[in-house]
Amino acid sequence: MERYAQCRDAEQITKVQDEWLAGLEREWAESRMPGEEGDEWAGGNPNRQHKIDDYEEEEVENENDEENEDDEEEREDEQADTLKNRH
């Protein structure tokens, strides 16, 4: 706020704002870069990352399960048709 208070016009305010935002973006980018070994918080919250990874794996497993169920239903239908044709 002190920096804004020193501004005399809108142009200076915009310049201070742009500098502040650039600094925030730089800090954010640096916080996402791999840091020192052992810094578990480098790159974000490790708990959230695992939850996302687990969710994606679970989604793939569910898709595979659904495909297997569809294949099994098709086989059962084919067997039922075969039995009907025999009688």
C-alpha positions, -999 to +999 in steps of 0.1 A: +000+000+000+029+023+007+040+020-029+005+029-041+004+059-018+035+073-034+019+073-069+008+106-083-014+094-112-031+064-128-001+056-150+022+052-119-005+031-102-007+008-132+031+005-133+033-004-095+004-029-101+022-045-131+054-048-111+036-064-082+018-089-104+050-098-122+067-105-089+038-127-078+039-147-110+077-151-107+073-163-071+046-188-081+066-202-110+097-205-087+076-223-061+066-249-087+102-256-098+120-287-084+138-275-053+162-290-029+160-327-023+138-333+007+116-303+001+083-321+000+063-289-006+082-280-038+058-281-067+027-278-046+008-298-020+020-334-023-012-347-008-033-331-036-010-345-063-015-380-050-052-376-048-053-365-084-030-394-095-052-419-076-083-405-091-069-408-127-058-444-120-092-452-105-109-437-136-088-459-159-096-490-138-133-482-139-131-478-177-114-512-180-139-528-157-168-515-178-151-528-210-146-562-194-183-562-183-194-553-218-173-581-233-186-606-207-222-596-215-216-600-253-202-635-247-232-644-225-256-632-252-238-652-278-240-683-257-277-677-251-282-673-288-263-705-295-284-725-270-316-711-285-306-721-320-299-757-308-334-762-294 
